[in-house]
Amino acid sequence: MGVECQRVGPERLNELEPHVRGTAALHVADSGIVDYAAMAQKMAKRVREHGWKIQLETEVRELDSTSNNVFLSTTAGEIEARQVINCAGLYADRVAEESLDAQIVPFRGEYYELVPEKRSMCQNLIYPVPNPEFPFLGVHFTRMIDGRVECGPSAVLAFAREGYRLSTVNWKELWETVTYEGFHRLAARHWKQGARELLQSMSKRAYLSAARRLIPELHMDDIVASRTGVRAQVLHSNGDLEDDFLIQKSGRVVNVINAPSPAATSALNIGRHIVQDHVGVSSGTLSA
């Protein structure tokens, strides 16, 4: 809401992005990016300045809520709280108290980046038209704060919830995925797309082919492998991928089960929504 955009034709598109080919585009002049790691560090600093504690490297083993409190058993000891917000990402469905008719399935996103001498081929943030059947953005180009230009990501099934490499396999977690009825239905419906994503993950040439749909002038030597990430994607038992935020409240626990892109971009507004609509406290109360 409040985001201004303009539909442009090929001539204006060529002015904005001389190396991109397309018949039309939506130009969002106010789009941009931030250094999200630096932003998170700044927010952590503010939290500590207010006397609150951030407990890192701590695993929640058990969660038990009553009408007045929530008790958490963690690797750092017992914690008692009035409210708990579960934002456990890849493990949010496990932490959630209530039973869900859904399961988190991990999808690994692999990125390439343009070599320095080719970074001028991307002047802005370039996105393809998304496939409405999938909650993934597809291969796109992003100018980073430090001047790098990322290309990606892919969206291939990860063989572990923290499967940041193709070779990382957690057999128990993989078994949970492949035996889940929702995955069977998803695979039966979209196995061709899944095969393309896997090929793209294993073949740089296939990845380049996807990138060249936006910038046809790219060659093999113009891109180099970069970082990877794992997306915590909710898959319903009917085989549908959840394409929106999924936030549920159970007693004194608010479960953020699905937070797809643009979760980082929307982080502050998501937090405000959770506090005001689910926790029942005004944002001004918590910002003191």
Order of alpha helices (4+ residues) and beta strands (2+ residues): beta-alpha-beta-alpha-beta-beta-beta-beta-alpha-beta-beta-beta-beta-alpha-alpha-alpha-beta-beta-beta-alpha-alpha
